[in-house]
Every structure is written in C-alpha cells, then in structure tokens.
Amino acid sequence: MKAIFFQKFGVRDVLEFGDRPDPEVKSKQLLIEVERTSVNYVDIRERQGTYNRAETHVGGIDLPHIPGLQVVGKVVEVGSEEDRSWVGKRVVAYTPEGGGYAELVAAETDLCVEIPESADADLLAALPNQGLTAYLLLTASTQIKPGESVLIQGASGGVGSLAIQIAKILGAGVVLGTASTSSKLDFIRSLGADEAIDYTQKDWPKIVLEKTGGRGVDVLLESVGGEIFEQNFECLATFGRYILFGSTRGPGEPFAPRRLMQRSQTMTGLYLPVFLERPELIREGLEFLVKATLEGRLRPSIARTLPLSQGVEAHRLLEDREIQGTVLLDVGTSFVR
Ligand SMILES: NC(=O)c1ccc[n+]([C@@H]2O[C@H](COP(=O)([O-])OP(=O)(O)OC[C@H]3O[C@@H](n4cnc5c(N)ncnc54)[C@H](OP(=O)(O)O)[C@@H]3O)[C@@H](O)[C@H]2O)c1
C-alpha cells in the first residue's frame, strides 16, 4: 500500500511517500480502506521525536512509523469473526497508534463509529483526536456546568475551535478564545465565541476580567505555555479550574502548587492516550462528536485538502501557522485492493 512514513526523527523532510506492507488486522480490529485522514499537531511532535526523549517521554513510537491518528473509510476485513457484520460499513476511526496516512489502516473495533454513506468524510476525518481532546477536557477533566464561563487559549487551532463549539453545546455561559492575528480572531468569533482576545497584547487578562464582571473564568483550557501559563492566573476565578493539555510555546516557568490554595483553585492535566484505559469515555466522546457533526451542531473547520503524497506540505502549513482549522489528506477512492 502507499503511505507517508518516516524512518528517522527530524524536520519535515524525513517524511517519505512510498510503499509499505499492508497492515496486519489483529483480533478485535477492523481493516479500513482509507478515504480521508488529517494532520494533528501531535503528528509533528511525533516526527520530531519529542515523545521519545527521556524528559518528554509519554509513550514513544517505534521506527519506521506511519503517522495519522484519525481516518474515515470503509471496512474491508476484520480480525475477529464476531465483527464480520462491519465489513462494507463506512466508519470514522480514532487510531491512537498512528497509521492513518496510508491506503489501509487497522483500527480497534471499539474506536470505530459507523457513519452513513452520505456523511461528509472531510468533516468527520477532522474530528477524533482534536475533538476527543476538546470533549474530554470539558466532560472528564472537569464537568462544565450550565452558565459557567470558559477561556480557551489558542482557540483558532483544531482543539480550540472544537472546544468553543462543544462548550456552547454543553451549556457554557461566556466563552472566550485567544489568538494571535486578526483573521484568527474573526474565525474564533465565527465559531460562536462571545469574545476573541489577542494574546499578543500584554494586558490580555484584563479583557478576560472585563468580560466576566471582574471574577475571571470558571474553566481555563491551556495549551500554549511560555508566559501565557503564568498570566492565566490573573484571570482565573476563585474556585476556577485550570486544565493543562499542551505547551505549544514551551513549558514556561516552574510552578509552585501552593499558590492554588489562595483562591481554592484546582489544576489538572489531560493526555488523551491515557483515556484508552477508559474506552467507554472515548466511545462516548466519539459518538457525541459524530452525532453533533451529523446534526450540524458541530462544525470542524477544514483549512485545506491535499493529496496523500503531500504530507510534507501538510506539516509545513501547520508548523508555519499559516492556517486555521484542519489539513486533510485525500487518500483517494480509486484504490482497489
Ligand atoms: N494533551 C493531549 O492529549 C493533546 C491532544 C491534542 C493536542 N494537544 C496539544 O494541544 C495543542 C493544540 O493542538 P492542535 O491540534 O489544536 O494544534 P493546532 O491546530 O496547530 O493549533 C495550535 C494553536 O496554538 C497557537 N499557538 C501558539 N503558539 C504557537 C506556536 N509557537 N506554534 C504553533 N501554534 C501556536 C496557534 O494559534 P495562534 O497562531 O493564534 O497563536 C494555533 O491556533 C498542541 O500543543 C498539542 O500538542 C494535546
């Protein structure tokens, strides 16, 4: 089969487009002929070898590796007889071990959700990794209550743009998002955020305080890091919940947990692959995302669709911050096994 893969860690040129052996379909797995996959920031981190360094080791990956955490496609084979009825069905799949940038991928049956023939592959292929992260941040890391205020850092990104919409679906009150350019700020507003805030301005926390009647936000989703990590405390409410799930700009200064006592605040972290130990939560999340998207209440934003062979360009678009929304890879429908 054709695939994008890398045999060593490094800059995006390590990505190769070529032939790889078809994946083996194991027990309780489905073999999927891929229509669409999409690119996550996590794919870039994996390619750079971030997760294989001692200081950032969170699972690691073996080489050679085919990236790709999510696909839409058709089931062509099964690993267990009890799954036989899946053959021919169209599914959206979360593939946390990677493998999605390919014509075929093996996915755990538990991490697949059936979708209608008419469903939009582009929208659904953009969902699993970023959508599950956004959903679990608001339902498992904390449970957002109706009317509560939320600040989403880096809100024009894949996770952030879905988190804005999911927060609103779950009944949040004031939803605020940050970004670095005027077009990204317009984009955040178009998703339903009550205010889009430019976090390149030093005093951005003041705007959060203004929009929340001086209280600060009840829930803060943080993935940026750097100086933003510390500034967040200027606009987190008493009893506020600070949820950490990324550090795009690096980890920031060391943090003294004792400070959380002063205003009875809590801080928690989320790392999506850990939730594989709670498959019922992953499944609930996938079903929520697919249903909300099919009903038109959730709209993943698609930035660009490129052919599978253009994996390097897809990574460049994300790394150079040129886009808002998801970059899809079209694996094509002409492939015959
Ligand atoms: N914990 C988990 O399980 C988990 C799961 C998925 C993602 N993540 C993390 O969550 C973060 C967002 O992921 P995503 O998939 O939504 O990524 P994305 O679509 O690339 O969005 C990242 C956003 O972060 C902002 N940003 C700030 N500083 C940046 C920098 N130096 N380089 C690139 N972007 C920067 C960008 O907005 P501006 O240009 O407006 O600043 C961008 O919109 C990443 O850190 C990722 O590693 C964690």
PDBQT file of the ligand as one rigid body, heavy atoms in Angstrom, charges set to zero:
ROOT
HETATM    1  N1  LIG A 401      -2.877  16.529  25.834  1.00  0.00    +0.000 N 
HETATM    2  C1  LIG A 401      -3.352  15.942  24.771  1.00  0.00    +0.000 C 
HETATM    3  O1  LIG A 401      -3.770  14.786  24.796  1.00  0.00    +0.000 OA
HETATM    4  C2  LIG A 401      -3.400  16.709  23.481  1.00  0.00    +0.000 A 
HETATM    5  C3  LIG A 401      -4.200  16.290  22.411  1.00  0.00    +0.000 A 
HETATM    6  C4  LIG A 401      -4.237  17.079  21.247  1.00  0.00    +0.000 A 
HETATM    7  C5  LIG A 401      -3.474  18.249  21.179  1.00  0.00    +0.000 A 
HETATM    8  N2  LIG A 401      -2.685  18.600  22.236  1.00  0.00    +0.000 N 
HETATM    9  C6  LIG A 401      -1.878  19.827  22.234  1.00  0.00    +0.000 C 
HETATM   10  O2  LIG A 401      -2.777  20.915  22.136  1.00  0.00    +0.000 OA
HETATM   11  C7  LIG A 401      -2.188  21.964  21.397  1.00  0.00    +0.000 C 
HETATM   12  C8  LIG A 401      -3.118  22.350  20.255  1.00  0.00    +0.000 C 
HETATM   13  O3  LIG A 401      -3.224  21.243  19.384  1.00  0.00    +0.000 OA
HETATM   14  P1  LIG A 401      -3.993  21.430  17.995  1.00  0.00    +0.000 P 
HETATM   15  O4  LIG A 401      -4.025  20.089  17.379  1.00  0.00    +0.000 OA
HETATM   16  O5  LIG A 401      -5.243  22.184  18.220  1.00  0.00    +0.000 OA
HETATM   17  O6  LIG A 401      -2.928  22.355  17.230  1.00  0.00    +0.000 OA
HETATM   18  P2  LIG A 401      -3.152  23.480  16.097  1.00  0.00    +0.000 P 
HETATM   19  O7  LIG A 401      -4.389  23.214  15.335  1.00  0.00    +0.000 OA
HETATM   20  O8  LIG A 401      -1.851  23.603  15.389  1.00  0.00    +0.000 OA
HETATM   21  O9  LIG A 401      -3.384  24.794  16.972  1.00  0.00    +0.000 OA
HETATM   22  C9  LIG A 401      -2.406  25.289  17.813  1.00  0.00    +0.000 C 
HETATM   23  C10 LIG A 401      -2.783  26.731  18.154  1.00  0.00    +0.000 C 
HETATM   24  O10 LIG A 401      -1.837  27.178  19.124  1.00  0.00    +0.000 OA
HETATM   25  C11 LIG A 401      -1.473  28.513  18.845  1.00  0.00    +0.000 C 
HETATM   26  N3  LIG A 401      -0.034  28.684  19.048  1.00  0.00    +0.000 N 
HETATM   27  C12 LIG A 401       0.520  29.453  19.997  1.00  0.00    +0.000 A 
HETATM   28  N4  LIG A 401       1.824  29.420  19.946  1.00  0.00    +0.000 NA
HETATM   29  C13 LIG A 401       2.158  28.614  18.917  1.00  0.00    +0.000 A 
HETATM   30  C14 LIG A 401       3.395  28.181  18.333  1.00  0.00    +0.000 A 
HETATM   31  N5  LIG A 401       4.561  28.606  18.844  1.00  0.00    +0.000 N 
HETATM   32  N6  LIG A 401       3.365  27.342  17.273  1.00  0.00    +0.000 NA
HETATM   33  C15 LIG A 401       2.178  26.893  16.779  1.00  0.00    +0.000 A 
HETATM   34  N7  LIG A 401       0.983  27.294  17.304  1.00  0.00    +0.000 NA
HETATM   35  C16 LIG A 401       0.971  28.135  18.341  1.00  0.00    +0.000 A 
HETATM   36  C17 LIG A 401      -1.863  28.801  17.409  1.00  0.00    +0.000 C 
HETATM   37  O11 LIG A 401      -2.659  29.958  17.413  1.00  0.00    +0.000 OA
HETATM   38  P3  LIG A 401      -2.042  31.398  17.225  1.00  0.00    +0.000 P 
HETATM   39  O12 LIG A 401      -1.225  31.374  15.959  1.00  0.00    +0.000 OA
HETATM   40  O13 LIG A 401      -3.227  32.262  17.157  1.00  0.00    +0.000 OA
HETATM   41  O14 LIG A 401      -1.190  31.658  18.440  1.00  0.00    +0.000 OA
HETATM   42  C18 LIG A 401      -2.696  27.618  16.963  1.00  0.00    +0.000 C 
HETATM   43  O15 LIG A 401      -4.005  28.013  16.595  1.00  0.00    +0.000 OA
HETATM   44  C19 LIG A 401      -0.806  21.469  20.963  1.00  0.00    +0.000 C 
HETATM   45  O16 LIG A 401       0.124  21.921  21.934  1.00  0.00    +0.000 OA
HETATM   46  C20 LIG A 401      -0.934  19.958  21.037  1.00  0.00    +0.000 C 
HETATM   47  O17 LIG A 401       0.310  19.316  21.255  1.00  0.00    +0.000 OA
HETATM   48  C21 LIG A 401      -2.643  17.862  23.382  1.00  0.00    +0.000 A 
ENDROOT
TORSDOF 0
